Amino acid sequence: MKANTFRRRVTAILCSLLVGLSWAVTTVFAVDNGDIEQNASLTVYFGKNGEGFADVEFSIYRIAEISQDGSYTLTGDFKNYPVNLENLTSSGWRALAQTLDAYAARDHLQPLQVKKTGQDGQVVFSGLSTGLYLVNGEQYEEEGHIYTPEAMLVSLPALSEDGGWSYHQKVSCKFDSTETSSEFVQR
């Protein structure tokens, strides 16, 4: 019985290692075939239930360069901030976006581009160099609600579903919603 348990554990460890190695080889291979000199674009959608929010201002900041091996190096106004870009979980990336957004606001950093959403709730940032970008937006108010977009980080390029690189990303903006007023009913 102990021998079977031992074999299962060894088999599980070997399978995990093989999966990890195949992912690492695939990632390095994909990055090596990427073109970090190619121009990129980003489309951001901001809306609810398929209805886009129009005339909402969004800003984009290039916070890091991407190397041929897929690693990031802080750049420009962001290069001296005490943040880590390595081994982040999804919640770590989200916290990093909030931290960098706070630094940008505190230090009055100038965005690379500022644009407003169209009637479809989309804004397109084009002519971008490859790298890591911070995107933030202004609040939108409608029918007694305020919608506040969350700051986000977007890598250009990013891996596409087919395993290749996509230089033209489309993302939907997450947001918080609060009521602007509450009605009190007297009895």
N, C-alpha and C positions, 0 to 999 in steps of 0.2 A: 504494500500500500504506500509506504514511504517512497519507494522507487518510482511509482506512477506519479505521485505528487511532485517529486523532484523533476521528472521528465516534462511534465506539463509546465512547470515554472521555467525551465530552461527553454522549452519550445516557445513559450510566450515571450521571453526576453529576446530570443533570436529573431522572432517575427517582428517585434518592436524595433529592434536594431535595423533589420532589413528595410522596413517601411521608412524609418528615419533616414537611412542612407539613401534610399531611392528618392525621397523628397529633396534631400540636400543636393544630390547630383542633378535632379531635374531643375531645381531653383538656380543653381550655378549655371547650368547649361542655358536656361532661358535668359538669365541676366547677361551672359556673355554674348548672346545673339541679339540683345536689345541695342538700340541706337540712342545713346544718351544725348546726342546732338540734334535729334529730330524735334521739331516743334510739336506742341501738344495743345489740347483744348479741354475745357471743362464746362459742362452744362449742369447747372444746379436748378432743381425743381423745388418750389416752396408752395405748398397748398394742402388742401384737406378734401378728402372724398372725391378726388378727381377734378376739383375746382382749384385752379391756380390763383394765388394772390398776386395782383398786379401792382406795379409801381413801388416795389419794395427794393430798397437799396442794399446791395451786397458788395463786400470788399474782399479782395484776395491779396495775400502776402506770400512771397516765396521765402520759406524759412530755412530750407536746406537744399543742398546740391545732392544729387545721387551719383555714385561712382559706378564704374563698369561692373563691380562685384556686388552691387545692390545695397551698399551701405550709404548712410546719410551723414552729411557734415553740415552743421549749422552755418548759415551764410548771412551776409548783409547786416541789417540791424539786429538780427537774432543771434549772431555768432558768439556773443559774450554772455548770454543768459545761462544760468546754472541748471540746465535740463539734460536729461538722458534720453537718447533716441533708440537705445538698444534693449532687446528682450522685453518689449512691452506687451501686455495682454490687451484685450479690447478695452477693458476699463482703464488701463494705463494710457492708451492712446486718447481716450475721451478726456481723462484728467489733464493730459499734456495739452490738448487743444484748448481747454479752459484756462490753463496756466498761461499759455502763449497769448491767448486773447486778452487776458488781464494785463500782461506786460505791454502789449501793443496799445491798449487804451491808456494805461498809466503813463507810458512814455510818449504818447501822441505820435506813434509811428505812422508814416505815410504808406498807404496800401499801393500795391503794384497797379491795380485797376479797381475802379468803382463803377458799377453798372446797376441798372434797375431791371426788375423782372418785367416781362411783357404780359399781355393779357392772359397768356397761357401759364403764367407763374414761373416761367423759365428765364434764366439769365445765362448767357454764354460768354465765357472768358476764353479768348483765342490768342494765338501767337505766344504761347507760354513755353519757356524752356522746361526741360525735364527737371524734376525735383519734388520736394515735399512742400505742400501749400496749406496755409491756414485760410479758411473761408469763414466769414461771419456776416450777419445780416441784421437789419433794423427790424423793429417790431411792426406788426401789422394788426390793425384793429378793425373788427367787423362784427356787427350784430351783438354787441355787448361782451365780446371776447377780445382779449389781446393775445396774439400768437407771437411768441419770442423764439426765433430760430437758435438752435444750439451751434456754437462754433464747432468746426470740424477740420480734420486734417485729411488731405487727399494726396496720394502719390501719383505722379505722372512720370512715366507710364505706370500702369498697374496690370497685374496678370488678368487675362480675360478667361472666360469659361473654357475655351479650347486650349488653354495652357500657353498661349502666345502673349505678346505684349499689346496692350491697348493704349494708344496715345490720345484718344478722344473719350474721356470718361463722362458718364452721366450719373449723377447722384441725386437722391432726394434728401432734403433737409429735414432733420428731426426738429421738433419744436415743443415748447411748453405752452399751455393754454390756461389763461386765468380769466375769470369774469371781471368786467369793469365796474359793475354795480350790482347790488343785491336789493331786492325789493322786500319790504317788510309789510306783512299783512296785519292790519289791526282787527281785533275781534271785539 
